[in-house]
């Protein structure tokens, strides 16, 4: 959620930090602030609202030159989104500043102790207590800022990333993390801290992963990492594989439009290097041995939001190809229902950011039960793949828009690769069959590209429903999760009531919602000769249309059976049933984006939402 930037080095910190915050705007936020260590002491500016408000304040009340600074974009949890609760928070003596991402669960107790000691707290946040605790620790031992931060961290419970600066240590930025993202950027004569590499990608592509319960000290020429007890901690350096241009709009009006257009390449890149010349799969690098895969007797997928929908689609493929029972769980509910898990269970954790807190806690619970855990993730160096036994990266490139698009398609593809690989290892699928499915997957980037070439018609349809109050989505088989994803996109972007249903459930209650003129989007599967579901979904179209619905039908080229019952028809290329979500989802993304634009909403940063949900 919150965006964090820290800088120390040869350049002016103000420009570096503000630029970093701008690159983190996509994460979702409701206030922004900055603190600098200047020659005459600590200076801070902060404002509720967009980053532009902070920049206007700095223009009206300039800050002095500085080479050390921190910045923050806040998504409110404790306390209203106003100037007072915005970060940074300053210690009572005015010499130290902190920024924080996460939730400090024992803040009330700590706050009461500070107030009993005579400290005046100005905000409603859980974060401010840290500024005063660091000041108290430095008062007891003023020799080492990092050690003061370590002592404070040992007092905290909950999830947190902290970044601290202090006037007594003008060439230091100290960071700490527990259950919340923080990454180091390593430059020449300058170093960076951020919640996301996009904050510093314009300056360096060299990064360091920070592990759980670690403290890092940055100076212009050094990076030192310890655990919370001060013991040196091992680090994992890596090189970011994309550059700053990948995080720019590239001529598109919206990041979301750019990312929709990037989906053919994202799918192709996710397949790249994972297919042997003979058509078999090569996923050895993901980290699970053939023996570990052969003993699996159950697969559980845990995920949230869009990733959960990709897992629902994956279930069909996993059970079809591997013949292993598969469950799909909302990560936020998983560990609280006492699931039945054992060492023969494979848990697949899906997360675009690799920092989704609910999913992280779910996989930790699974590991406590001795399960093997495989991450499907788009973000190198993030927490979830680091804490799993194995990882498969989706290679979608940076996804900046809050509403996920290319991450969804690549997650589906990655799940299919895992399913095929397990089937291959266990002998449930052989030679020609594997090559056939792999060839079908390889065709999908070009088919997604064909869909993108025909989206003007989708935009015209959206124009017809700009005044609609509610939209229903229905589908069968893999079309059901696609319907759920289409409804989610509309909720996220257009702020409309939208619901997705399994079409067979209509008569069990939801059909009561149908009224004259209501738009109903229908995801129709391929018209295979032996597919009775196709006949049933055509019947469902007739049912809702007979009750006054205006039907928007997504169907394959050549499917004429739906034409008489479609008020609006969106064609997608013909492909096998399991591949259809990769083409059928794209028009729904465009539909939601266009409706939101017509309503005047901020498509890339919808209200109340954050790109990466890093608190439970």
C-alpha positions in Angstrom: 0.0 0.0 0.0 2.1 2.9 1.3 4.9 4.1 -0.9 8.3 4.5 0.8 11.4 6.2 -0.5 14.8 6.8 1.2 17.9 8.4 -0.3 21.4 9.3 0.7 24.1 10.3 -1.8 25.6 12.9 -4.1 22.4 14.3 -5.7 19.8 16.6 -4.2 17.6 14.4 -2.1 14.4 16.5 -2.7 14.3 15.7 -6.5 15.2 12.1 -6.1 12.6 11.4 -3.3 9.7 13.3 -5.1 10.5 11.5 -8.3 10.4 8.2 -6.4 7.1 9.0 -4.8 5.7 9.9 -8.2 6.7 6.4 -9.5 4.9 4.9 -6.5 1.6 6.7 -7.0 0.1 3.6 -8.6 0.2 1.9 -5.2 -2.8 3.9 -4.0 -2.5 6.7 -1.3 -4.4 9.6 0.3 -1.5 11.8 1.5 2.1 12.4 0.9 5.1 13.9 2.7 8.9 14.3 2.8 11.6 15.0 5.3 15.2 16.2 4.6 18.3 16.5 6.7 19.5 20.0 5.9 22.5 22.1 7.2 20.3 23.8 9.8 18.4 20.6 10.9 15.4 18.5 9.9 12.8 20.0 7.5 9.5 18.3 6.7 6.5 19.0 4.4 3.3 16.9 4.1 -0.2 17.3 2.7 -3.4 15.3 2.4 -4.4 14.4 -1.1 -2.4 13.8 -4.2 1.4 14.3 -4.6 0.6 17.5 -6.5 -0.6 19.1 -3.2 2.8 18.3 -1.6 4.7 19.7 -4.6 2.6 22.9 -4.4 3.4 23.3 -0.7 7.1 22.8 -1.4 7.0 25.4 -4.2 5.3 27.9 -1.8 7.6 27.0 1.1 10.9 25.8 -0.4 13.1 23.3 1.4 16.9 23.8 1.8 19.5 21.7 -0.1 20.0 18.3 1.3 21.7 15.0 0.3 19.6 12.8 2.7 15.9 12.4 2.7 12.8 10.2 3.0 9.4 10.4 1.4 6.0 8.7 1.9 2.6 8.2 0.3 0.1 7.0 2.9 -2.9 4.8 2.6 -4.8 5.5 5.8 -5.4 2.8 8.4 -5.1 4.5 11.8 -6.5 8.0 11.6 -8.2 10.0 8.9 -6.3 11.0 5.7 -5.4 14.5 6.7 -2.3 16.7 7.0 -1.7 15.8 10.6 -1.8 12.1 10.1 0.3 12.2 7.0 3.9 11.0 7.2 6.7 11.7 8.0 6.2 11.8 11.8 8.7 13.9 13.8 10.1 13.2 17.2 9.2 15.7 19.9 12.7 17.2 19.9 12.4 17.8 16.1 15.6 15.9 15.3 14.3 12.6 14.0 11.7 11.6 11.4 10.1 8.3 10.5 7.9 6.8 7.8 6.0 3.6 8.2 4.1 1.0 6.1 2.0 -1.6 7.9 0.2 -1.8 11.2 1.7 -1.7 14.7 -0.6 -3.9 16.6 0.5 -2.9 20.1 0.6 0.8 19.4 -2.1 1.6 22.0 0.0 0.2 24.8 3.1 1.9 23.5 1.2 5.2 23.1 -0.1 5.0 26.7 3.4 4.4 28.0 4.8 7.4 26.0 2.0 9.7 27.2 2.6 8.5 30.8 6.2 9.6 30.3 5.1 13.1 29.3 5.4 12.8 25.5 2.8 14.7 23.5 1.6 12.8 20.4 0.1 15.0 17.6 -1.5 12.4 15.3 -4.1 9.6 15.5 -1.7 7.1 13.8 -0.1 4.0 15.1 3.1 5.2 13.3 4.0 8.2 15.4 4.9 6.2 18.4 8.0 4.9 16.6 9.4 8.5 16.2 9.2 9.0 19.9 10.5 5.5 20.8 13.6 6.1 18.6 14.1 9.4 20.3 13.9 7.8 23.7 16.4 5.1 22.7 18.8 7.7 21.3 18.5 9.6 24.6 19.6 6.5 26.4 22.4 5.7 24.0 23.1 8.4 21.4 26.0 6.6 19.7 24.2 4.4 17.1 21.0 5.2 15.2 20.7 1.7 13.7 21.0 0.1 17.2 18.3 2.4 18.5 16.0 1.3 15.6 16.8 -2.3 16.3 15.8 -1.9 20.0 12.6 -0.2 18.9 11.8 -3.0 16.5 12.1 -5.5 19.3 9.3 -3.7 21.1 6.9 -3.7 18.2 4.4 -6.4 17.1 2.6 -6.4 13.8 3.7 -5.7 10.2 6.0 -2.8 9.5 8.5 -1.2 7.3 10.3 1.7 9.0 12.6 4.2 7.5 14.4 6.7 9.9 16.6 9.7 9.6 18.1 11.9 12.4 20.1 15.1 12.5 22.9 13.5 14.5 23.5 11.0 11.7 23.3 13.3 8.5 24.7 10.7 6.1 22.6 7.8 7.2 19.2 6.3 6.3 18.1 3.4 8.4 15.4 1.0 7.4 13.7 -2.0 9.0 11.2 -4.6 7.8 8.9 -7.2 9.2 6.1 -8.6 7.0 6.1 -5.5 4.8 8.1 -4.7 1.6 11.4 -2.9 1.5 14.2 -3.1 -1.1 17.6 -1.5 -1.4 18.8 0.2 -4.6 22.6 0.2 -4.9 24.1 3.1 -6.9 27.5 4.7 -7.3 28.1 7.3 -4.5 24.3 7.0 -3.6 22.0 4.4 -2.2 18.2 4.1 -2.1 15.4 2.4 0.0 12.0 1.9 -1.4 8.9 -0.3 -1.1 9.2 -1.0 -4.8 12.2 -0.9 -7.3 10.2 1.4 -9.6 11.0 4.2 -7.1 14.7 4.1 -8.0 14.8 2.3 -11.4 15.7 5.6 -13.2 19.0 5.7 -11.1 20.0 2.1 -10.8 18.9 -1.4 -11.7 21.1 -3.0 -9.0 19.1 -4.1 -6.0 19.3 -6.1 -2.7 16.5 -8.2 -1.2 15.9 -7.5 2.5 14.8 -10.5 4.5 12.4 -10.8 7.4 13.3 -8.9 10.6 16.3 -7.1 9.1 17.7 -3.6 9.6 19.7 -1.9 6.9 21.9 1.2 7.2 22.6 3.2 4.0 25.4 5.7 3.6 26.4 7.2 0.2 29.0 4.4 -0.2 27.9 1.5 1.8 25.0 -0.8 2.7 25.0 -2.8 5.9 22.4 -5.3 6.8 21.8 -6.9 10.2 19.0 -8.8 12.0 17.1 -7.2 14.8 19.7 -8.3 17.3 22.6 -6.7 15.4 24.1 -9.8 13.9 25.2 -9.5 10.3 22.6 -10.9 7.9 23.2 -12.5 4.5 21.8 -10.5 1.5 20.8 -11.4 -2.0 21.7 -8.9 -4.7 19.9 -9.0 -8.0 19.6 -7.0 -11.2 16.2 -5.6 -12.2 15.4 -6.9 -15.7 13.4 -3.9 -16.9 14.3 -0.2 -17.1 12.6 3.1 -16.3 10.8 3.3 -19.7 8.8 0.1 -18.9 7.2 2.0 -16.0 6.2 5.0 -18.3 2.9 5.3 -20.2 4.7 5.1 -23.6 2.2 7.3 -25.4 -0.9 5.8 -23.9 -3.4 8.0 -22.0 -3.5 5.5 -19.2 -1.2 2.9 -17.7 -4.1 0.5 -17.8 -4.5 0.9 -21.5 -0.8 0.4 -22.0 -0.8 -2.7 -19.9 -3.8 -4.2 -21.7 -1.9 -3.6 -24.9 1.2 -5.3 -23.5 -0.6 -8.6 -22.8 0.5 -10.5 -25.9 4.1 -9.8 -25.0 3.6 -10.6 -21.4 2.1 -14.0 -22.2 4.9 -14.7 -24.7 7.5 -13.7 -22.2 6.0 -16.0 -19.5 6.3 -18.9 -21.9 9.8 -18.0 -23.0 12.5 -20.5 -22.2 10.2 -22.9 -20.5 9.6 -25.2 -23.5 12.2 -27.7 -24.7 12.8 -28.3 -28.4 10.8 -31.5 -28.2 7.7 -29.7 -26.9 8.1 -30.9 -23.3 8.3 -28.4 -20.4 11.4 -27.3 -18.5 10.5 -25.8 -15.2 13.5 -27.3 -13.2 14.5 -23.8 -12.1 11.3 -23.4 -10.1 12.8 -25.4 -7.3 10.7 -28.5 -6.7 12.1 -31.9 -7.5 10.4 -34.6 -9.5 10.1 -36.7 -6.4 8.4 -33.9 -4.4 5.9 -33.5 -7.3 5.2 -37.2 -7.6 4.1 -37.6 -3.9 1.6 -34.8 -4.0 -2.0 -35.9 -3.4 -3.7 -32.5 -3.1 -3.1 -29.0 -4.4 -4.4 -25.9 -2.7 -4.3 -22.5 -4.4 -4.3 -19.4 -2.2 -4.8 -15.9 -3.6 -6.8 -12.7 -3.3 -8.8 -10.6 -5.8 -7.8 -11.0 -9.4 -5.2 -13.6 -8.5 -7.9 -15.7 -6.8 -9.8 -15.7 -10.1 -6.7 -16.9 -12.0 -6.5 -19.7 -9.4 -10.2 -20.6 -10.1 -9.4 -21.0 -13.8 -6.2 -23.0 -13.0 -8.2 -25.5 -10.9 -9.9 -26.8 -14.1 -6.6 -27.3 -15.9 -4.8 -28.8 -12.8 -7.5 -31.4 -12.2 -7.9 -32.2 -15.9 -4.2 -32.7 -16.6 -2.8 -34.0 -13.3 -5.9 -35.8 -11.9 -4.9 -34.4 -8.5 -7.7 -32.8 -6.4 -7.4 -29.0 -6.3 -9.0 -26.5 -4.0 -8.9 -22.7 -4.5 -9.0 -20.6 -1.3 -9.3 -16.9 -0.5 -6.0 -16.3 1.2 -7.7 -14.0 3.8 -9.9 -16.9 5.0 -7.5 -19.8 4.6 -5.7 -20.2 7.9 -8.7 -19.2 9.9 -10.8 -22.3 8.9 -8.2 -24.8 10.1 -7.6 -26.4 6.6 -6.5 -30.0 6.3 -2.9 -29.9 5.2 0.0 -32.3 5.3 3.5 -32.8 3.7 1.8 -34.3 0.6 -0.1 -31.1 -0.1 1.2 -28.6 -2.6 0.1 -25.0 -1.9 0.4 -22.6 -4.8 0.4 -18.9 -3.7 -0.4 -16.4 -6.4 0.5 -12.7 -6.0 1.4 -10.1 -8.6 3.4 -8.0 -6.1 4.7 -10.8 -4.0 3.8 -8.7 -0.9 0.1 -9.5 -0.5 -0.2 -9.8 3.3 -3.1 -12.2 3.3 -1.4 -14.5 0.9 1.9 -14.3 2.8 0.2 -15.3 6.0 -1.6 -18.2 4.3 1.7 -19.6 2.9 3.4 -19.3 6.3 0.5 -21.3 7.8 1.0 -23.9 5.0 4.7 -24.2 5.7 4.0 -24.7 9.4 2.0 -27.7 8.3 5.0 -29.0 6.4 3.4 -28.4 3.0 5.5 -27.6 0.0 4.7 -24.1 -1.2 5.1 -22.7 -4.8 4.8 -19.0 -5.5 3.5 -17.6 -8.8 4.7 -14.0 -8.8 5.5 -11.1 -11.0 8.0 -9.3 -8.8 11.5 -10.5 -8.4 13.0 -10.2 -4.9 9.6 -9.9 -3.2 8.7 -11.6 0.0 6.3 -14.3 -1.1 8.6 -16.1 -3.5 11.5 -15.7 -1.1 9.6 -17.5 1.6 8.3 -20.3 -0.6 10.0 -23.6 -1.5 9.8 -22.8 -5.2 8.8 -19.9 -7.5 7.7 -19.4 -11.0 7.9 -15.8 -12.2 5.4 -14.5 -14.7 7.7 -12.0 -16.5 4.8 -9.6 -17.2 7.0 -6.5 -16.5 5.9 -3.7 -14.2 2.1 -3.4 -13.7 1.4 0.2 -12.6 -2.4 0.5 -12.9 -4.1 -0.6 -9.7 -6.6 -2.8 -11.6 -4.7 -5.9 -12.7 -4.7 -6.9 -16.4 -1.6 -8.5 -17.8 -0.8 -10.0 -14.4 -4.0 -11.9 -14.6 -3.3 -13.4 -18.0 0.2 -14.4 -17.1 -0.9 -15.9 -13.8 -3.3 -18.2 -15.7 -0.5 -19.1 -18.1 2.0 -19.8 -15.3 -0.6 -22.0 -13.5 -1.1 -23.9 -16.8 2.6 -24.5 -17.1 2.8 -25.8 -13.5 -0.2 -28.1 -14.2 1.3 -29.5 -17.4 4.7 -29.9 -15.8 3.3 -31.9 -12.8 1.3 -34.0 -15.3 4.4 -34.6 -17.3 6.5 -35.6 -14.2 3.8 -37.9 -12.9 3.2 -39.5 -16.3 -0.4 -38.4 -16.8 0.4 -36.6 -20.1 2.8 -37.7 -22.8 4.7 -36.6 -25.8 2.1 -35.6 -28.5 -0.5 -34.4 -25.9 2.1 -32.2 -24.2 3.2 -30.8 -27.5 -0.4 -30.1 -28.6 -1.2 -28.1 -25.4 2.1 -26.2 -25.5 1.5 -25.3 -29.1 -2.0 -24.0 -28.2 -0.4 -21.9 -25.4 2.2 -20.6 -27.9 -0.6 -19.4 -30.2 -2.3 -17.4 -27.5 -0.2 -14.2 -27.7 -1.2 -13.8 -31.4 -4.9 -14.5 -30.5 -4.8 -11.9 -27.7 -3.4 -9.5 -30.2 -6.3 -10.2 -32.5 -8.7 -9.3 -29.7 -6.9 -6.0 -29.1 -7.3 -5.1 -32.8 -11.1 -5.3 -32.4 -11.7 -3.4 -29.1 -13.3 -0.3 -30.8 -16.6 -2.2 -30.8 -16.3 -2.8 -27.1 -15.8 0.9 -26.5 -19.0 1.6 -28.5 -20.9 -0.9 -26.4 -19.6 0.7 -23.2 -21.0 4.0 -24.4 -24.5 2.5 -24.5 -24.3 1.6 -20.8 -22.7 4.6 -19.3 -25.9 5.3 -17.3 -26.4 1.7 -16.1 -26.7 1.2 -12.4 -25.8 -2.5 -12.4 -24.3 -5.1 -14.6 -24.4 -8.9 -14.2 -21.9 -11.3 -15.7 -22.5 -15.0 -16.2 -20.4 -17.9 -17.5 -19.9 -21.7 -17.2 -16.8 -23.8 -16.6 -13.8 -21.5 -17.0 -16.2 -18.8 -18.2 -17.5 -18.5 -14.6 -14.2 -17.1 -13.2 -13.9 -14.9 -16.2 -17.3 -13.5 -15.3 -16.2 -12.9 -11.8 -13.1 -11.1 -13.0 -15.2 -8.9 -15.4 -17.4 -7.9 -12.5 -14.5 -7.1 -10.3 -13.0 -4.9 -12.9 -16.2 -2.9 -13.2 -16.5 -2.5 -9.4 -12.9 -1.4 -9.2 -12.9 1.1 -12.0 -16.5 2.3 -12.7 -17.7 2.1 -9.0 -20.8 0.2 -10.2 -22.7 -2.6 -8.7 -21.5 -5.7 -10.7 -21.9 -9.4 -9.9 -20.5 -12.5 -11.5 -22.5 -15.8 -11.4 -22.1 -19.3 -12.6 -24.8 -19.3 -15.2 -26.4 -22.6 -13.9 -27.1 -20.7 -10.6 -29.4 -18.2 -12.2 -32.5 -20.1 -11.5 -31.5 -20.5 -7.9 -31.9 -16.9 -7.0 -29.9 -14.4 -9.1 -32.5 -14.3 -11.9 -34.7 -12.3 -9.6 -32.3 -9.4 -10.2 -33.1 -9.2 -13.9 -35.2 -6.2 -14.9 -36.0 -4.4 -18.1 -32.9 -3.0 -19.7 -30.4 -4.5 -17.3 -27.0 -5.3 -19.1 -26.0 -8.9 -18.7 -22.6 -10.0 -20.0 -22.4 -13.6 -21.1 -19.1 -15.5 -21.5 -19.9 -18.3 -24.0 -17.5 -21.2 -24.3 -16.4 -22.9 -27.5 -19.2 -24.6 -29.5 -17.6 -28.0 -29.4 -19.7 -30.9 -30.7 -19.5 -32.8 -27.4 -19.9 -29.8 -25.1 -23.3 -29.8 -23.6 -22.4 -26.7 -21.6 -22.5 -24.6 -24.8 -26.2 -25.5 -25.3 -26.9 -24.7 -21.7 -25.3 -21.2 -21.8 -27.3 -20.4 -24.9 -30.4 -21.3 -23.0 -29.2 -19.0 -20.2 -28.9 -16.2 -22.6 -32.5 -16.8 -23.7 -33.7 -16.9 -20.1 -32.3 -13.5 -19.1 -33.3 -11.9 -22.4 -36.9 -13.1 -22.0 -36.9 -11.1 -18.8 -35.8 -7.9 -20.3 -32.1 -8.1 -20.1 -29.9 -6.5 -22.8 -27.3 -9.2 -23.5 -23.6 -8.5 -24.3 -22.3 -11.9 -25.5 -18.7 -12.8 -25.8 -18.4 -15.8 -28.2 -15.9 -17.3 -30.6 -15.7 -16.6 -34.3 -18.0 -18.8 -36.2 -20.4 -19.5 -33.3 -23.7 -18.5 -35.0 -26.0 -20.1 -32.4 -25.7 -17.0 -30.1 -26.5 -14.4 -32.8 -30.3 -14.4 -32.4 -30.1 -13.8 -28.7 -27.3 -11.2 -28.6 -28.1 -7.5 -28.4 -24.4 -6.9 -28.6 -21.9 -9.5 -29.8 -18.2 -9.4 -29.1 -16.2 -11.9 -31.1 -13.0 -13.6 -29.9 -10.7 -16.0 -31.8 -11.5 -19.7 -31.7 -9.4 -21.7 -29.2 -9.7 -24.7 -26.9 -11.9 -24.3 -23.8 -9.1 -24.0 -21.3 -7.4 -21.3 -23.4 -10.5 -19.2 -23.8 -10.1 -17.1 -20.6 -6.9 -15.6 -22.2 -9.0 -14.0 -24.9 -12.4 -13.6 -23.3 -11.1 -11.6 -20.4 -9.5 -8.8 -22.6 -12.8 -7.3 -23.8 -14.1 -7.2 -20.2 -10.9 -5.2 -19.2 -11.6 -2.7 -22.0 -15.3 -2.5 -21.2 -14.5 -1.6 -17.5 -11.8 0.9 -18.5 -14.0 2.6 -21.0 -17.0 2.8 -18.6 -14.8 4.3 -15.9 -13.4 6.8 -18.3 -16.9 7.8 -19.5 -17.8 8.4 -15.8 -14.8 10.6 -15.3 -13.0 8.3 -12.8 -9.2 8.0 -12.3 -8.7 4.6 -14.0 -5.1 4.1 -12.9 -5.8 5.0 -9.2 -9.3 4.0 -8.3 -10.7 5.4 -5.0 -10.0 3.5 -1.8 -7.8 0.9 -3.5 -4.1 0.1 -3.4 -2.0 -1.9 -5.8 -0.3 -4.0 -3.2 -2.3 -4.9 -0.1 0.4 -5.2 2.5 -1.8 -5.3 5.7 -4.4 -7.9 6.7 
